[in-house]
Amino acid sequence: MSTKTAGTSQVAMLPMLAIELSQRAGGAAVRTTDGATYNCGFEGGRRDRDDVLPGIESALRESGVRTSSLAAVAVDVGPGGFTGLRISIAAGQAIAEAASAVVIAVPAALVAAESTPSLSTKRGVIIVCAAAKAGTVWCTQLTRATVEDPWRILGEPGIVDRLVCESTPSALLADEHVDASMLEAFRGAGIPIDEPVFRPSAVADIALSGGRDVRIFSDPSMLLPLYPRAPEAVRKWQERPSR
């Protein structure tokens, strides 16, 4: 496996293209060598037209960065919607391959924590949860000591059927599909619960901050989505009768 360390200098990873499409609506951001950021929003998975590649092209054109000049392509790898992750990761792989750029895998929970305005003044432990199937959620605990520090993943994220935190969280992010009953105890304790926000520029910020939660690969094929569960089509294929 061709993996580069997260200690790679920020300058060496610029200019960078960041793609966020873990949700229905997302976008792309280009971070230039002088630190400027150029954004373009779009939706993924539309049947009538492709907005993703034109959106990426628009962000690159506005920034003045050629695709061949990119040093890195950072992508939110989820968990999130199957179609959006599949499209954004495939696009990131193809662009990185053409540019001979590294690819950077950024977990969605970190993107949500970095993007959501209400968390800008929070520290300690927070919980980010995304609805899975059958009333379960993909739960990630994050922590930081000061508001100037980047958020880091605490423990091992995974699917749970109830939310438990060893220490009282300072906030909780939950998407609209999370069962309200799972949030009652936190709401009753006065813990703020907000809808997560996902910004492509946050993907770039996290990728550049590095750390153990960010994976950098020199081989674009190593950029893979993180799914809470195997997609339905994959599950059915695996369960097909053997002949």
GIUR-V914824 format. One record per residue. RES is the residue in one letter. SS is DSSP state (alpha for helix, beta for strand, coil for the rest). D_CENTER is the distance of its C-alpha to the mean C-alpha in Angstrom with 2 decimals. Layout:
res:RES ss:SS d_center:D_CENTER
res:RES ss:SS d_center:D_CENTER
//
This chain:
res:M ss:coil d_center:21.82
res:S ss:coil d_center:21.32
res:T ss:beta d_center:18.90
res:K ss:beta d_center:19.14
res:T ss:coil d_center:18.98
res:A ss:coil d_center:16.46
res:G ss:coil d_center:19.66
res:T ss:coil d_center:19.80
res:S ss:coil d_center:20.98
res:Q ss:coil d_center:18.98
res:V ss:alpha d_center:21.81
res:A ss:alpha d_center:21.57
res:M ss:alpha d_center:17.99
res:L ss:coil d_center:19.10
res:P ss:coil d_center:19.16
res:M ss:beta d_center:15.46
res:L ss:beta d_center:13.67
res:A ss:beta d_center:10.01
res:I ss:beta d_center:8.64
res:E ss:beta d_center:6.43
res:L ss:coil d_center:7.89
res:S ss:coil d_center:6.34
res:Q ss:coil d_center:9.38
res:R ss:coil d_center:12.88
res:A ss:beta d_center:12.82
res:G ss:beta d_center:10.55
res:G ss:beta d_center:11.72
res:A ss:beta d_center:12.14
res:A ss:beta d_center:13.23
res:V ss:beta d_center:15.78
res:R ss:beta d_center:16.68
res:T ss:coil d_center:20.32
res:T ss:coil d_center:22.50
res:D ss:coil d_center:24.02
res:G ss:coil d_center:20.79
res:A ss:coil d_center:20.81
res:T ss:beta d_center:17.78
res:Y ss:beta d_center:18.23
res:N ss:beta d_center:16.08
res:C ss:beta d_center:16.54
res:G ss:beta d_center:15.29
res:F ss:beta d_center:15.66
res:E ss:beta d_center:15.33
res:G ss:coil d_center:14.63
res:G ss:coil d_center:16.94
res:R ss:coil d_center:20.06
res:R ss:coil d_center:23.28
res:D ss:coil d_center:25.45
res:R ss:coil d_center:23.64
res:D ss:coil d_center:20.76
res:D ss:coil d_center:18.97
res:V ss:alpha d_center:16.07
res:L ss:alpha d_center:18.23
res:P ss:alpha d_center:20.58
res:G ss:alpha d_center:17.86
res:I ss:alpha d_center:16.62
res:E ss:alpha d_center:20.34
res:S ss:alpha d_center:21.04
res:A ss:alpha d_center:18.63
res:L ss:alpha d_center:20.18
res:R ss:alpha d_center:23.63
res:E ss:alpha d_center:23.38
res:S ss:alpha d_center:22.28
res:G ss:coil d_center:25.07
res:V ss:coil d_center:23.00
res:R ss:coil d_center:24.05
res:T ss:alpha d_center:21.71
res:S ss:alpha d_center:23.98
res:S ss:alpha d_center:23.50
res:L ss:coil d_center:19.75
res:A ss:coil d_center:19.32
res:A ss:beta d_center:15.60
res:V ss:beta d_center:12.81
res:A ss:beta d_center:9.21
res:V ss:beta d_center:6.55
res:D ss:beta d_center:2.89
res:V ss:beta d_center:5.05
res:G ss:beta d_center:4.97
res:P ss:coil d_center:7.39
res:G ss:coil d_center:8.15
res:G ss:coil d_center:11.05
res:F ss:alpha d_center:12.81
res:T ss:alpha d_center:14.08
res:G ss:alpha d_center:11.15
res:L ss:alpha d_center:9.19
res:R ss:alpha d_center:12.65
res:I ss:alpha d_center:13.51
res:S ss:alpha d_center:10.66
res:I ss:alpha d_center:10.88
res:A ss:alpha d_center:14.63
res:A ss:alpha d_center:14.80
res:G ss:alpha d_center:12.98
res:Q ss:alpha d_center:15.37
res:A ss:alpha d_center:18.33
res:I ss:alpha d_center:17.91
res:A ss:alpha d_center:17.44
res:E ss:alpha d_center:20.44
res:A ss:alpha d_center:22.51
res:A ss:alpha d_center:21.83
res:S ss:coil d_center:22.17
res:A ss:coil d_center:18.96
res:V ss:beta d_center:16.73
res:V ss:beta d_center:13.22
res:I ss:beta d_center:10.46
res:A ss:beta d_center:7.78
res:V ss:beta d_center:5.01
res:P ss:beta d_center:4.29
res:A ss:alpha d_center:2.87
res:A ss:alpha d_center:6.42
res:L ss:alpha d_center:6.67
res:V ss:alpha d_center:5.06
res:A ss:alpha d_center:7.46
res:A ss:alpha d_center:10.08
res:E ss:alpha d_center:10.22
res:S ss:alpha d_center:10.42
res:T ss:coil d_center:12.84
res:P ss:alpha d_center:16.33
res:S ss:alpha d_center:18.12
res:L ss:alpha d_center:16.41
res:S ss:coil d_center:17.62
res:T ss:coil d_center:20.85
res:K ss:coil d_center:19.72
res:R ss:coil d_center:20.08
res:G ss:beta d_center:20.90
res:V ss:beta d_center:18.91
res:I ss:beta d_center:16.55
res:I ss:beta d_center:15.20
res:V ss:beta d_center:12.02
res:C ss:beta d_center:12.92
res:A ss:beta d_center:12.03
res:A ss:beta d_center:15.15
res:A ss:coil d_center:16.08
res:K ss:coil d_center:19.62
res:A ss:coil d_center:23.04
res:G ss:coil d_center:22.20
res:T ss:coil d_center:19.72
res:V ss:beta d_center:16.28
res:W ss:beta d_center:13.42
res:C ss:beta d_center:13.97
res:T ss:beta d_center:12.32
res:Q ss:beta d_center:14.64
res:L ss:beta d_center:13.86
res:T ss:beta d_center:16.71
res:R ss:beta d_center:18.14
res:A ss:coil d_center:21.84
res:T ss:coil d_center:22.04
res:V ss:coil d_center:20.23
res:E ss:coil d_center:20.31
res:D ss:coil d_center:18.38
res:P ss:coil d_center:14.63
res:W ss:coil d_center:13.10
res:R ss:beta d_center:13.33
res:I ss:beta d_center:12.83
res:L ss:beta d_center:16.29
res:G ss:beta d_center:17.74
res:E ss:beta d_center:16.28
res:P ss:beta d_center:13.73
res:G ss:beta d_center:15.23
res:I ss:beta d_center:16.92
res:V ss:beta d_center:19.67
res:D ss:coil d_center:22.32
res:R ss:coil d_center:22.82
res:L ss:coil d_center:21.04
res:V ss:coil d_center:22.72
res:C ss:coil d_center:22.14
res:E ss:coil d_center:24.66
res:S ss:coil d_center:24.81
res:T ss:coil d_center:24.70
res:P ss:coil d_center:21.29
res:S ss:coil d_center:21.44
res:A ss:beta d_center:19.02
res:L ss:beta d_center:17.02
res:L ss:beta d_center:14.20
res:A ss:beta d_center:14.84
res:D ss:coil d_center:14.16
res:E ss:coil d_center:17.44
res:H ss:coil d_center:17.89
res:V ss:coil d_center:18.23
res:D ss:coil d_center:21.97
res:A ss:alpha d_center:23.69
res:S ss:alpha d_center:25.93
res:M ss:alpha d_center:23.18
res:L ss:coil d_center:22.78
res:E ss:alpha d_center:26.54
res:A ss:alpha d_center:27.24
res:F ss:alpha d_center:24.62
res:R ss:alpha d_center:25.80
res:G ss:alpha d_center:29.35
res:A ss:coil d_center:28.75
res:G ss:coil d_center:27.68
res:I ss:coil d_center:24.06
res:P ss:beta d_center:22.03
res:I ss:beta d_center:19.68
res:D ss:beta d_center:17.44
res:E ss:coil d_center:15.21
res:P ss:coil d_center:11.59
res:V ss:coil d_center:10.79
res:F ss:coil d_center:7.77
res:R ss:coil d_center:9.06
res:P ss:alpha d_center:8.67
res:S ss:alpha d_center:10.96
res:A ss:alpha d_center:8.85
res:V ss:alpha d_center:6.59
res:A ss:alpha d_center:10.23
res:D ss:alpha d_center:11.49
res:I ss:alpha d_center:9.45
res:A ss:alpha d_center:10.17
res:L ss:alpha d_center:13.71
res:S ss:alpha d_center:14.17
res:G ss:coil d_center:13.83
res:G ss:coil d_center:14.73
res:R ss:coil d_center:14.82
res:D ss:coil d_center:11.21
res:V ss:coil d_center:10.26
res:R ss:beta d_center:11.91
res:I ss:beta d_center:13.89
res:F ss:beta d_center:15.95
res:S ss:coil d_center:18.97
res:D ss:coil d_center:19.13
res:P ss:alpha d_center:16.66
res:S ss:alpha d_center:17.52
res:M ss:alpha d_center:15.80
res:L ss:coil d_center:12.29
res:L ss:coil d_center:11.75
res:P ss:coil d_center:9.60
res:L ss:beta d_center:9.40
res:Y ss:coil d_center:11.62
res:P ss:coil d_center:13.32
res:R ss:coil d_center:16.46
res:A ss:coil d_center:17.85
res:P ss:coil d_center:18.06
res:E ss:alpha d_center:21.49
res:A ss:alpha d_center:22.92
res:V ss:alpha d_center:22.17
res:R ss:alpha d_center:23.69
res:K ss:alpha d_center:26.74
res:W ss:alpha d_center:27.25
res:Q ss:alpha d_center:27.23
res:E ss:coil d_center:29.62
res:R ss:coil d_center:32.01
res:P ss:coil d_center:35.61
res:S ss:coil d_center:36.69
res:R ss:coil d_center:39.72
//
